[in-house]
Structure formats: C-alpha cells, structure tokens
C-alpha cells in the first residue's frame, strides 16, 4: 500500500523516536525543513505532526517547534516510591544532585516539637540528565542518627531511608502548585509553571522520621493508584 506524504512523514518520525534515534526532549526538524524534504505543503506537515502529538509521541510548542515527548513517570499514590527504581523500570537513568545540606533545630510546625536536630537536604532528581523533581527533605536525627554522615553521592536520601529505616505510619498530601523562582530554576522551567506537590511525613511509633516536599514537573510526572477489595496485611515496611 502506498503511503500518502503525510503518512510518510509521520511514519519516518515515529520510527526514529521508537528506535531511539530521536531522544526524549530532542527537537524535530522545522515545518519548513520537512516541507522541503518531502516536497509537500505546510498543511500536510502540520497534519502529520498533529497526529504524532495526539499519539503522545511529540509536543508542539508555539514559536519553539516540535519536540520528542519525555516519558511520564508513574507513582502509586498510597505507596512510598523509590524514584530511582521507578525510572530504572522505565529504562531511564536516575541521578540525584544534592544542592544544599545543613543540620538545624526542628521547627514545631514541622515536627511538632523543638529542641531536636534535623538534617535538612535540598536536591534535584534527574531522569536521563533532565530535572523532573525538586526535593526538600528534613530527617529527625534522633530517629536516624546514622544519616548525618551519609554523603548521598550515589544514592538519594529517600532511597537510603527506604533501605535502612522501618516506618509504621505515613501521611501524604498532594496538591498543585506553581513553581517559585528557586524551584523553577532547579527544574529548568519558567517561574509559575505547574508542578505536582507531594508532601509526606513518616513515623515509627511516636518518633518522627522524615518530612519531605517534592515538586514534580507537571508535564513529566503523574500519580496512579489501584484499589481493590482485598489489601495487603499491615506491618512495618522500609520508610522514605
């Protein structure tokens, strides 16, 4: 069967994306370049690109061009995810970049009491080298004293907690929030861009463990939960 010019354009670009020749975030040839390459009208090119966008393969941005879509990262709402494992399962490389760390006194509005020392860690999660989440984390050093000396060169704080610290209660809050100047700069998006804010607290008995605020880029992250009539047995689990 002979393909129309529009179908040829779509087929060629789709094949390059699926083969990895065009990586996530890569800029596609301009409409003018595609018109010259295939000897067709702008309308034919536009229809082909619109079909690729509808399939979720590309993003079309006004005055900027068309770009290969980045994979969306999925997370369970009621679970405490290990972002490194989630990305690995999708064939992406996770990296955590520590931006700031300090030991300071716990604030009552965060931990319910003062006088305790907390380790405050600010960092960025990257997928294949591109930032997708900014993390502000505080850890109660009375509950997790060993964490004060961990460098976090190769492992994100949340991943370390999931491997070393049991928890028995967690609370999660999810909201939409515009990125302030600091978050926007770290995510490499314009200030005010939509982010998905996830706030989480974990406890072991009466002892607090961690409080974390994570701002995820709204265009590359979503939350998915599956519910059923039967659930897993309650018990202690690694905490992050």
N, C-alpha and C positions, 0 to 999 in steps of 0.2 A: 504494500500500500504506500502510495506517495504522500509524504507529509507536506502540509502547507508550510509557507515560510514561518508563520507564527509558531507552528508546532515544532519546526526545526530549531528555532531559537530557544524555545522552552526546553526541548529535549537535550540540546547541547549543554545549556547552563545547568540543568538538573543533573546530568551525568557528571559534570565537573564538580558539583557540590557533593554528590554522593560518593564520588571517588576520593574526595579529599583534596583534589587539585585546587579548589576554591575553599579556603578555610573559613570557619565562623568569623564574622566581622570583616571579611575581605570585601573590597569594593568591586562591583561588577563594571564591565565596560559601559561607557555612557550610551544613551539612546542614539546619539549621532554616530558613535563608533559601530554600534550594532546595525544601524541603517546602512552604513557604508559596507560593512562586512557581508550582509545578507542581501543587499540591493533591494530594500523594501521601504515602505513608508513608516513615519513615526507612529501612526496608529497601530500598525502591525506589531511593532516593537513594544508599544505600551500595553497592548492586549496580552502579549506573551509574558511580560513582567508582572502584570496584574494577576495572571494565572499562577505564577510562581509564588507571589505574595499570598494569594488565597490558600495555597498549599502549605504555607508556613515555612517555605524554604528561603525566602528573601524578605528584606524590609525596604520599603521605598520611602525616602525622606525628601521632603520638599527642598529644593535648591542644593541638596547634598548628593543625590544619586541613589543608587540601589546597593544594598549590602547583604551578604550572606547572614541569615539569622543565626543567633547564638543558641545552643541547646538550652532549654529550660531545665532548671534543677528542681526536682520534686522532693518534698519532705512530708513526713507524717505529722499531722497537727498535734496529736497527743503523745508522740514519742519524743525522745531527746536525740536528735540525729547527730551522727558523726559526718560532718560535711566532707571530710576527706574521703570517706568510704562511699558516700553518695556519688561524688564526682568520679571516683575510680570505677564504679559500676557503670557509668555512662561513657567510659573510655576517655575521660578528661584527667588532666594532671592538676592536683590541688597544691597550692602553696600558701602558707601563712606568713605575712610580713608584720613583725612587731614594730609598732610606731612609737609607743611610749609605755614605760612601766615605772611604778613607784609604790612604796609602802606608805600607807597613811591610816589615820584613825577612821574607824567605821562611823558612818552617819546614821543617826537614829531613824531617819525616814527610809533608809535602805535596808538596814539590818535589825531595826527595832531596838537597838541599844548603842551606846557609845563606849569608848574606852578599849575596844578591841581593835587589833591591827588587821588591815585588809591589804591584799595585793591587788593593785589596780593595773589592768593591762588593756591597752588600746592597740588594735591591729586591723589588718585587712586580709580577707580571704580572696584568693585569686584562682580562677579556672583557666587553664591553658595560658597563663600570664596576664589575663584580664581581670580587673577587680569586679567582684559581684556582691561582696558583703563587707560592711564595716562593723567591727565588734568592740564594744566597751564592756569589759568584764571586771567584776570585783570578787575576790575569793577571801573568805574568812580564814586567816592563818591559824586561828585557834583550832579550827576543824581540820585544816590541811596544812600543817607546818612545813611539810616537805616541798611544797610548791614554791616556796620563797627562793630556792636555789636552782630551780629548773630554768634552763636558758631559752627554750622554745625556738631553737634554730631549725629543727626538723619536724616538730610536732606542735599543732595548735593547742592552746590551753584547754579548749573543750574536749579535744581528742585525748589529751593527757588525763583529764578528770574522768572521762568515760572508762579508761583503762585501769585507774587506780583508786577511785573513791566511790564507795557504795552510797546510795541515797534511798530514802523510803517515802519521800513526799516531794512533789513538784507542782509549780503553778506557772501557767503560761498565759501571757496576754498578747493578742495580735491586733495590730492597728495599721492604718495607712497614714503616712506622714511625709511631708515634703522635706527634701534634704536641705539641711542648713549648709552654710558655707564650708564648714570643716568636712562634713560627711560627703558633700558634693565633690569637694576636691579629691578626697580619697577614692571615691567611686568613679571619678573622671566623667561626671555628668554635670549639667548646668544646675546652679542653685535653684531649689524649689522643685526639682524633679521628684516624681512619685517614688516612694520607697515603701517596702513592706517592713514594718517594725515588729520584731518579735522580742518580747521581754520574758525572761524566765528566771525563776528562783527555785533552788533545791535545798532540801533539809535532810538531815539524818537525826531522827528523834527531835530534840529541842534545838539542836545545833544547826545553824545556817551553814551552807556550803558556798554557794555562789549566787550572784545576781548578774545577769548579762542582758545587754541591749544590743540587738543585731539589726542593722539596716540593710535590707537586701534590695538590689536594683529591681524595680518593678517589672522591667522588660525581660529579665532572665531568671526569675525565681517565682514559684508558686507553691502553695501548700495543699497537700492532698491527704485525706483521711478516709479510711474504710471502716465501716461499722458493721457489726454482726450481732446475732442474738447470743452467741457464746463468746466468752472472753478468756484471756489467759489468766492463770492463777496469780494472785497478788503475791509480791515478795520483793526483796531487795534486789536492786539492779545497779550496774555501774552508773555513775551520775556525771552530767556535764552541764 
